Structures are given as C-alpha cells and as structure tokens.
C-alpha cells in the first residue's frame, strides 16, 4: 500500500490528461484496489491506463462514491 497519496489535476483547460505521468509504475500497482469515480470519460481513460499497467479488472472499482462496482 502507498504510504502517502499525492493528488494532482488530471487536466487543465482543453489539454488531455497525461496519465502516464500521474499513475505509479506497474509493479507498484500489483494487488492494489483502485477506486475511480466520475466523470465517465475520466473513468474510461484511467481504467484503460490501469489495464495497460497490468491491473486486473477485479481490482478496478468504479462508479459514484455511494455505489462502487
């Protein structure tokens, strides 16, 4: 588990997010439960990036804070 979290905006203005610079490298994500919430376009982009890093679908949860899947 991460000892501390760093939060940064995913995008500013009309520039797309650079998820590779924001997410940890693949080994750091092994076995980590990832919880994502709105907006839907961000969820889709982060899910794709997590899958490319080898995070299994069962470790990726998404939805609104009151009802994660």
Helices and strands as residue ranges (DSSP letters): H 19-22, H 26-29, E 34-37, H 40-52, G 57-59, E 60-64, E 67-68
